[in-house]
Amino acid sequence: MFRSLQSRLFLTYLLVAGLVLLFVAASLLFFMLGSTFGDQRVYLNLERSLPIVVRGQGRLLLELEGEELTSTIERLDQISSARIIIISPQGDVLADSRPTESPIPGEVLQQSGMDQEIVRGRFGKPGEGVWLYISQSLVQRFRIILASPRPTLMNLRLWWDSVLRPILQAAGIALFLSIFLSWLMSRWVAAPLDRMAQVSRAVAAGDFDQRLQPGGPEEVRGLALTFNEMVTRVQAGQKAQRDFVANVTHELKTPLTSIQGFAQAILDGTAQDEESQQHAAQVVYDEAQRLHRLVEDLLELARMDAGQIDFHQDRVEITALLSAVVERLSVKAAEAGVDVINKVGQLPVLIGDGDRLAQVFMNLIDNAIKHTPDGGQVSLWGEYAEGWISIHVEDTGPGIPEEELSRIFERFYQLDKARPGGMDRGVGLGLAITREIVRSHQGRLVAQSELGRGSRFTVQLPVVRADDTTLAVDRG
């Protein structure tokens, strides 16, 4: 019955409300019984009963004697609910409506009601019964005492009309409201979670368009926002996975088609002369090389994603490393008619994997050369500020459209598959690998571009002291 969250919350709220009401009621009774409120109510009731008992200053009572007097005050006792005691001028008890109750102490008999004013007092001992009384003088110096037991938990009649009944009525209303509010609160908390469970089942079934409307307590709203973000990421991951499979399939299919076609030409004799056979063999070789590079890049990305690549932690002279990379690419730049200008000055020493960092800048500078027209220029410069080294690689190529700039680091994404490059054209994994290497060094890779004016790629790496042997923590 109480397996659901809503039913458990409802029961919890109801129990808390009931316990609070019980505690308040018990505390109220305790403080009231410990206060003089009950005593004042007893005195007030006795004073109200006094005129009924005493008429004509008690002359009618004093005219009676013996059993007749006793029976009369017993009837008056039943009417007024008060013990009635008649005292002679000498301090003797002439009649007592409850003679079996606690006797009246002598000091009360001697001192009570010596004049016409009403005197209040009490007699008896705790545990044996405490009596509250009032006394007043009658004619001829006779006196009368009206007494009533002091109210206790065992004697609730005094409290019923004036205290207990209103308390119980208010408690009943409060309990009813507590039940209603407990139901509302439990529903308010549990409803978003129920909706979240429904959406989770829909997402598990493949419906990634489901979203939660934040509602309920702050923690539940935060959970709903986090859930929506998770679904968005899962949806993006699913799309990326589908795109990845499609791209891999496409990139494998193209060279395999070429290999199959030209191999068939050699086998069936279509390529008869030596020149045709040489061309077919060259195409097969180039496409096989391209497939090899693709497989190697995919394996490298997979190892990076799985954290299976160990990066060496050595001192890296970044200035010398960049000079060596530019030197290695100088022949290719000359063949493309592109001028590579190295304006990197002396920079602090880094701790990292020199070979991997060289791979980063080889890829960036090689891409810049490929996308810079004949007569263009590729520039390198660096700067150091606030613990970070920034290396900029800028070209004077056609630039990257703004809508594509955010996608250039996606795997297999290529701006223009028709760009020149022939068999040397990549498969769209170079920048993805480059970014992963930079991230592994706790750095950042940023791309900026303006159509018609070229592009700039900036590698930001944290600087560590020369005696450090571990990578710096990312401060970004």
N, C-alpha and C positions, 0 to 999 in steps of 0.2 A: 504493500500500500504506500509506503514511504520510500520508494526506490528512486523516484524522480527528484531532481534538484528543487523544483517548485514546491512539491509537497514537504520536503524536508525544511526548506526555508519557512514555509507557512507554519509548520509545527514549532520550529525554533522561535519565530516571532511571537506565536501565541503563548508558548511556555514562558518566554521572557515577560510578556505583558501580564500574564496571570500571576507570576511570582512577584512582580513589582506591585501589582494591586494588593496581593496578600500581605506583602511586607508593609505597604503604606497603611493598610487597615489595622494590622497588628501594632504597628508603631503608634498610630493614632489612639487606639484603645489604651495602650500602655501609658502614654503621656497624659491622656485624659484621666485615667484612674490614679495616676500619681500626682495630679494637680488638684486644686480646690474646686474645680468645676462641679464635680459630683457632690461635694459637701454643700456647696451653695444651692444646688438643686434640691437637696434634702431639706435644708433650712427653709427654703422658699415654700416647699410643699407643706411643711409643718406649720409655717406662719399662715398659710392659706386655710389650713384645717382648724386653726385655733378659734376663729369666730364661730365655726359650726359647733365646736365642743363647748365653748364658754359663751353662754348667753346670759345677759344680765349680770355680768361679772361673776357667773358661777352660782347664782342663788338657787337655781332649779336643782343643780347637782347637790348642793349642800343641804337641801331639804331632804334628800334621800339618805338612807342608812343601811348598813349591812349588805345583805344579799341583793337588795334592790339597787343600791349604788353600784355594786360590782357588775350586775347584769347590764345596767345602763351604760357604764363606760366600756363594757365589752362590745355592745352594739355600736357605740360611737367609734370604737377601734376598727370595726369592720367597715364602717362608712368612710373614715378618714385614713385608714391604713397606717395608723400611728398608735404606738403604745401610749396609754393614758395613765398618769399617776396623780392621785390627789394626796396632798401633804397638809398635815395639821399645823397650826401655829407653833406647836412644840417641835416640829421636824419629824413627826411620825408619819408613816405611810398609812393613809386611811383606806385606799383602794388602788389596785394595780390590775390593768386589763390583761397583763401577761405576767402573772406572778412566777411562772416557771423560768422566765428569762433571767438574764444577769441581774443581780440585785443592784439597787441604786447606792452608790457610795455615800457615806455619811457627809462628806464635805459638800456634795451636790445637794443633799437634803437641807443642809444648814444655810447654804449661800444662794441658792437659785431663787430668783424672782423676789427679792426683798422689797421691791417697789413696783410701780405700775409698768415700767418698761420691760420689754421682752429681753431675756438673757439667753445667749447661745452658749453651748458648750458640748463636751463629749465625755464619755466615761467608758471603761472597759479596757481590755488589753488585746494587742494583736495576737491572733491565733485563738482567742477565746470569744471574740466578738466585740467590736467597737460600736458604740451607740452615739448618735448625734441627737442633741435635744435642744428644746427651747422651753423656757419656763416663764410664768407670769403670775403676779399676785392676784388673788381673788378677794372677795369681801371678807371682812373679819380676819384678815391676815392669813387666810388659807392660800395655798399655792397649787398650781397645776403644772405638770411636766408632760410634754409631748415628745416622744423619742422614736427614732427610726434607725435601723441598722445602717452603718456606713456602707455605701455601695462597693461591691466587689465584683469580680468576674462571675461569681456564682449568683449574683443578684443583679440581673440585667434589666429588670422591668423599668427601673428608673431611667435607664438610658434609651429604651426602645423608641419611644415617640420622638424624643428631642434629638437623639444622636444616631442610634444604630440604624433606624429605618432610612433616614436620608443618606447615610453612608452606604448602605446596601443598595439603595436605588441608584446612587451615583456609580457604585461599582458595577452594577448590572449594565448600565448604559456604557460605561467605559469598556467593559468586557466585550460588549457587542461591537463597539467601534474598533476595538483591538482586533477582533476577528476579521472585520472588513478591511482594516488597514493592513493587517498581516497578509491577507490574500492579495491586495493590491501590490504591496511591496515585493512579495515573492514572485508575482507575475512580472513586475517591472524588471526584476533582476534576471529571471529565468527566460523570459521571452526572447531577448537578443541571443542567448545561448542556444535556445531551441532553433532559432532561425539560422544560427551559425552551423549547427549540426546538419540542418537540411542543405545549406549551401555547400558544406564540406562533402556530403554524399554526392551532390551534383557535380562538384569539381572532380571527385574521385572517379565519377563515371565519364569524365572527359568534357564536361560543359564548363569551359573556362571563362564564359561571359558573365558568370554569376558574381555579384558583389554584395557586400553587406552595407546596410545603412547604419552608421554609428548611432547607438542609443543606449539608454540605461546608465548605470554608474560610470564614473570616469575610467575605471579599470576595464570595464567591458567595452567602452568606446575605444580605448587604446588597443584592446585585443582585436576589435573589428577592423581598425585601421591597419594593424599589423597583418591580419589575415588577408585583407585586400591587397596589400603590398606583396605578400607571399604568392597569392594567386597570379598577380601581374607578372612576377618574376618567373613563376612556373610556366605561365603562358608564353613569356618571352623565351624561356629555355626550350620549350617544346617547339616554338617556331624556329629558333636557332638550330635545334637538332634536325628539323626537317630540311631547313635551308642547307645545313652542313652536308646531310646525306645527298641532297640534290646536287650541290656544288661538287662534292667528291665524285659523284656519278658522272657529272658532265665533264669534269677535268680528266677523269680516267677514260671516258668514252672517246673524246676527241683524239688523243694520241694513239689509243688502241685502234681506232678506225684507220688512221694514217698507216700505222704499222701493218695492219691486216691488208690494206689495199696495195701498198708497195711490195709487201712480201708476196702477195698473190701475183703481182706483175712479174716478179722475178721467177716465180715457180711456173707460171703458164706460158712464159716466153714473150710476154708483151714487151718487156724491156729487153730487146734483142742486142742492141749494140752496147759496147763497153761503157759509153757515156751514160746511157739510160740506166744501166745496171748500177753504175757508180752513184748516180743521183738517188735511185731508189734505196740503195744501201745506206746512203748518207741520211736520208729522211728517217729510215727505220732506226738508225743509231741515235739521231737527234731526239726523236720522240721517246726512245727508250731512256735516254738521259733525262729527259723531262719527267718521265714517270718515276725515275729513280729519285730526282730532287723532290718530287711531290711526296713520295713515300717517306723520305728522310724528314721532310718538314712536318708531316703529320705525326710521325713517331716522336719527333722532338717536342711538338706541342702537347702530345699525350703525356710524355714524361714530365713536362713542366706542370701540367694540370694535376698530375698525380703526386707531385713533389718528389720525383725520383731523380732529379738532376742535382748533383752536388756542385755548388759554386765555390771555387777556391777563394780564400780570403788572403790576398797579398797586397802589398803596397803597389799602387798604380800611379805612375807619372803620366797624368792625363795629357799633358802637353806633348810629350814624346810619343805617346800612343797615337794621337791625332796626326802628328807629322808622318808617322809610319803608314797610317791608313791612306793619307793623301798621296804618298809616294807610290803605294801599290796601285792606286787607281789613276795615276797620272797618264799612263799609256792609253787606257780606255777613254779618258777625258780628251786627250789629244785626237784620237780617232774620231770622236764625236764632235770635234770643233768647239769644245766647251772649256773655258778657262776656270780652273779651280784655284781660289785665293784663300790661303790659310792665314788668318789674322789673329789666331789664338795666341795670347801671350802666356807668360808664366802663371800657372795656377797651382793651388795647394795639392798635396798628395791625397789620393783616395785609397780606401781599403775596399777591394773587390776582386772580381775575376777579370783579369786583363784580357784574356781571349774572348770572353763573352762581350765585354764592353767594346772590343775591337769589332766584333760581329755587328753590334748595334750601329756603330758609325760607318762601317763598310756598307751596310744596307741603306742607311739614310743618304749617304753621299752618292752611292750607285744609283738610287732612285732619282736623286736630284739631277744627275748627269743624263739619265735616260729621258727625263721629261723637260730637259732644257734644249731649245733649238740650237742649230749651228750658229756660232758666234755669241752664244749666251755666256752666262757666268754663274758659278756656284761659289758662295762665300761661307767661310767658317769664322766665327769669333766666339769668345767666351768671356764670362764675367763671374765674379765672386761677391756674394752679399749675404749677410746674416746666416752664415753656416751652410750655404748652398752654392754649388757650382752650376752654372747654366751654359750649355754649349748649343749654339744656334747654327743650323744648316739651312741656308737660304738660296733659292734658285731664282732665275729670271724667266721661268717657263710660263705656260698659259694660265696657271693657277687652278684652284679647285672650286667648283660651285659651292655655295654656302649650304645648300640642301644635302650635299654629299660629304661635306667636311666631317660631320659627326660619325660617318659610317666607314671611313677609310681604314680603321683599325679592326673592322670585322673580318673574320676569316673568309677567304675566297672572294672578298669584295674587290672589284677592279673598276676604276673610274671609266676606262674606255678600252674595251678588249681589242679595238681596232688600231690602237696606237702602235707605232713601229716598234720592232724588237724581234720579230720573227720567232725563231725557235728559242731565243733567249728570253722571251716574254715570260714573266712569272705567273704564278697561279693565285696570287692574292693572299699569301701566308707570311710574307716577309715582314710587313708592319705589325702583324699580330704577334709574331715571334719576338720582334724588337721590343714591343711594349711589355711583354712578359719578362724579358730579361731586365729591362729598366725597373719594373716593379719588384723583381727579386732583389734588386739593389736598393730597395726602399726609396726609389726615385719616381719621377713623373715624366711622361712624354706628352708634349702639347703640340698641336698643329694649328697653324694660322695661314690664311691664304686670302688673296685678292685677285679676282679675275683680271687677266691682262698684265699683272705685275709680278706674279710668281707666288711661291709658297715658302713658309718657314717652319721647320721642325725644331723644337727646343727640347733638349734632354736636361732635366734637372736632377742632380745627384747630391746627397748630403755629404758634407765634408767631415772627416774624422781626423784626430790627431795622428801624427806619424807613427806613434808607438802603439796605436790601437790595433787589435787583431780581429775585431768583429765588425760587422756592418753597423752603421749608425742607425738609430731608430728614426723612423719617418716623423718629421716634425710638422708636416703639412696637415 
